Amino acid sequence: MAATFTDANFEQEVLSSDKLSVIDFWAEWCGPCRAIGPVIDELSKEYDGKVNIGKVNVDQNPQISVNYGITSIPAILFVKGGKVVDKLVGAQPKANFVKKIEAHI
């Protein structure tokens, strides 16, 4: 299961991490977000210990969304060393996530 990132733990869990972090910005009411949820969970298992993979519920954690200029969801940010190194927007096939993860780990 992917981690849950919040306004409260984002800095410690993502920005201070030395690993690549993959953050899925989503909401309950978003159909495409629900469609890629299982893919995010699969990736979380496959890259356990190597990549920090989690989700941010934009309705419950508006500050992170504002900080990163998230205007449409699902939006997936790839963060390393406290900086955004890549991004995907919209529902994507698993292969696209794997390609981006492998390029940055």
Phi, psi and omega in degrees: 000134179294151178290164174250118177261139182228170175306324185285323186252000187300314182298313182291314186284326186250300188292329180269356182284144176271355178267162169295135175246135177246116185245120179263111175273121188214175174210154180304320187278358186266110180302308179300328177296316179294329180293322181269353179309311179297327178294317178299317179296319177299312180299323179299320177289315184294327183252019181306128180087343181253323183228140180270106185243128181202178185235147174238118174281113187294332179287325182270341184227067186293333185296317179298317180300317179295315182302326183256009175064035180285116181244343175221147182232156359290141173234132182241119178257143176249115186241131177219134181062029178080002182238146176288122181253345179195168183204144170232142177233136180091167178294133184228154173289154182306323182303326180293322178294314181300316180301315181292317180299311183298328180290338187245356179265000000 
